[in-house]
Amino acid sequence: MAITFPKTWSGGEVVDAIDMKNNLDAMRDKQQKLALADIDTAAAWVQTPHIMQGRYDSVTNITHNVSGVFGGRNNGGTWERTSYVTRWMMPATLNDNAPQFVPLSCIQIDLTAGHTVLFQWWMNHQSPRDGLAAAGNTQFYVYQNSGDTFAGQRAHHVPEQPVHSFGSVPLSNTPALLDGTYMTNGHKLFSSGSEKLNYGIGLNAWSSAGKCQQVAWGVSLEVFYM
């Protein structure tokens, strides 16, 4: 169905600003209040060229489409793009206000309509002992547009490498590949009826370990517009 303009002109007629404004307002109102016939009929006002083609960002490995946003990143090799968490960048105790974002796990996107989001991750961690008497551990969480997301979440724990002993002799320097390697994985599923621009999602963590290194990992994002 075409737009019904308040004003049409004939030859030699003066163009007034108020008439132009009324016609522009009619175009705006038509865009905001499309009827079913505007899209579904053979004479639809909205044609294929009006629908934006999807685009792929090779830097972030994210594709933006009419139906949603999809993508992710990973590190499949031990020494390619490792990520880490350390107690040297943490507060003395766990609290909501000072987490550390897990490097390379964060995704920043524009959600331009109501949506359902599925964020998933898996990580292979190495957490060797750093010489302290007490063994540390690292706790992983999913954040949504803010680091203050610990409340109500179940932590994914990665313990620091345990201390073994032979008789009375402690053996705390066994290879981390043998005694300090762990795996975590999880997901976050949620929906919203409104757009969210410049939206961030990923992993954050709190740690009392000297180094918890992510040697192989992957994060993925699937957003379906409702």
C-alpha positions in Angstrom: 0.0 0.0 0.0 1.4 3.4 -1.0 1.8 6.3 1.3 -1.1 8.8 1.4 0.4 12.2 1.3 -1.5 15.2 2.8 -0.4 17.5 0.1 0.2 17.1 -3.7 1.2 19.9 -6.0 0.2 21.0 -9.4 2.3 22.9 -11.9 3.1 26.5 -10.8 1.9 26.0 -7.2 3.9 27.4 -4.4 5.8 24.9 -2.2 5.2 25.8 1.5 7.3 24.6 4.4 4.3 23.3 6.3 3.2 21.1 3.4 6.7 19.6 3.1 6.7 18.9 6.9 3.3 17.2 6.7 4.4 15.0 3.9 7.7 14.1 5.7 5.7 13.3 8.8 3.4 11.0 6.7 6.5 9.1 5.5 7.7 8.7 9.1 4.3 7.5 10.3 4.1 5.0 7.5 7.5 3.6 8.3 6.5 3.2 12.0 3.1 1.7 11.4 3.3 -0.8 8.6 0.3 -2.8 7.9 0.4 -6.5 7.0 -0.6 -5.7 3.4 2.4 -3.4 3.0 4.6 -6.5 3.1 2.7 -9.6 2.2 0.8 -8.7 -1.0 2.0 -8.7 -4.6 1.8 -4.8 -4.5 3.6 -4.5 -1.2 5.1 -1.2 -0.3 8.1 -2.9 1.3 10.1 -4.7 -1.4 13.2 -6.9 -1.2 15.6 -3.9 -1.9 14.3 -2.3 1.4 15.7 -5.2 3.5 19.3 -4.6 4.4 21.8 -7.3 3.3 23.6 -9.1 6.1 27.2 -8.0 6.7 30.2 -9.9 8.1 32.9 -8.3 10.2 36.1 -10.3 9.7 37.9 -8.6 12.6 35.4 -9.6 15.2 34.1 -12.7 13.3 30.5 -11.6 13.8 27.8 -11.5 11.2 24.8 -9.1 11.4 21.6 -10.2 9.7 18.0 -9.2 9.5 17.2 -12.3 11.6 19.9 -11.8 14.2 23.6 -11.7 15.1 25.9 -14.7 15.1 29.6 -15.4 15.6 32.4 -16.0 18.0 36.1 -16.7 18.4 38.4 -19.4 19.6 42.0 -20.4 20.3 42.6 -24.0 19.2 46.3 -24.1 19.9 48.3 -24.1 23.1 50.5 -21.0 22.2 48.3 -19.1 19.8 46.2 -16.6 21.7 46.3 -17.6 25.3 44.3 -15.7 28.0 44.9 -15.4 31.7 43.5 -14.4 35.1 45.7 -13.6 38.1 45.3 -12.7 41.7 47.7 -9.8 41.2 44.8 -7.9 39.5 42.1 -8.7 42.0 40.8 -7.2 45.3 41.6 -9.1 48.5 38.1 -10.6 48.6 35.4 -11.6 46.1 33.0 -8.8 45.4 30.7 -7.6 42.6 32.5 -4.3 42.0 36.0 -5.4 40.9 36.1 -8.4 38.7 38.6 -9.0 36.0 37.3 -9.4 32.4 38.8 -12.5 30.9 40.8 -11.3 27.9 39.6 -12.2 24.4 36.3 -13.7 25.7 34.3 -10.4 25.4 32.0 -9.7 22.5 30.6 -6.2 21.8 27.6 -5.8 19.5 24.5 -3.8 18.6 21.2 -5.5 19.3 18.7 -3.5 17.1 15.4 -5.2 18.0 13.8 -7.4 20.7 15.9 -10.6 20.9 16.8 -13.9 22.5 20.5 -14.4 23.2 22.5 -17.6 23.6 26.1 -17.2 24.8 28.3 -20.3 25.1 31.8 -21.0 26.1 34.4 -23.7 26.7 37.9 -23.3 28.2 40.9 -25.5 28.9 42.8 -24.0 31.8 46.2 -24.4 33.3 46.7 -23.2 36.9 50.1 -24.0 38.2 51.2 -23.4 41.9 52.8 -20.0 42.5 54.6 -20.9 45.7 52.1 -19.7 48.3 51.3 -22.2 51.1 47.5 -22.0 50.5 46.3 -23.3 47.1 44.3 -20.7 45.2 41.4 -21.0 42.8 39.7 -19.1 40.0 36.0 -18.5 39.6 34.4 -17.8 36.2 31.1 -16.0 35.6 29.2 -14.6 32.6 28.7 -10.8 32.5 26.0 -9.0 30.6 26.9 -5.4 29.7 28.5 -4.9 33.2 31.0 -6.6 35.3 28.7 -6.6 38.4 27.1 -10.0 37.7 28.2 -12.4 40.5 24.9 -12.3 42.4 22.7 -15.3 41.6 25.2 -17.1 39.4 26.9 -20.4 40.1 30.6 -20.1 39.8 32.7 -22.3 37.6 35.8 -23.2 39.7 39.3 -23.9 38.5 41.6 -24.9 41.4 45.3 -24.2 41.5 47.6 -27.2 41.0 47.4 -29.4 44.0 50.5 -30.2 46.2 51.5 -33.9 46.1 54.0 -35.5 48.5 56.3 -38.4 48.6 56.4 -39.4 52.2 57.2 -36.2 54.1 58.7 -34.5 51.0 56.2 -32.1 49.2 56.3 -32.3 45.4 54.7 -29.1 44.3 56.6 -28.6 41.0 55.0 -31.4 38.9 54.2 -30.2 35.4 51.0 -28.1 35.1 50.0 -30.2 32.1 49.7 -33.2 34.5 48.2 -31.7 37.6 47.1 -28.2 36.8 44.9 -28.6 33.7 41.1 -28.3 34.0 38.1 -27.7 31.7 35.0 -25.5 32.1 32.1 -24.8 29.9 28.7 -23.2 30.2 26.1 -20.9 28.6 23.8 -18.0 29.3 20.3 -17.7 27.7 18.1 -14.7 28.1 15.6 -12.5 26.2 14.7 -8.8 26.0 11.9 -7.0 24.2 14.0 -3.8 23.5 17.1 -2.9 21.6 20.5 -2.7 23.3 23.2 -0.8 21.5 26.9 -1.2 22.2 26.1 -4.3 24.3 28.8 -6.4 25.8 28.8 -10.0 26.9 31.6 -12.4 27.9 33.4 -13.9 30.9 34.7 -12.3 34.0 36.5 -13.9 36.9 37.9 -13.6 40.4 41.1 -15.4 41.3 43.3 -16.2 44.3 45.8 -18.0 42.0 49.0 -16.6 40.7 48.1 -17.5 37.1 45.1 -19.3 35.6 45.9 -19.5 31.9 43.3 -20.3 29.2 45.4 -22.3 26.7 42.5 -23.4 24.5 39.1 -21.8 24.5 36.0 -20.8 22.4 33.1 -18.4 22.9 30.1 -18.1 20.6 27.0 -15.9 20.4 23.7 -16.5 18.8 21.1 -13.7 18.8 17.6 -14.3 17.3 15.4 -11.2 16.8 11.9 -11.8 17.9 
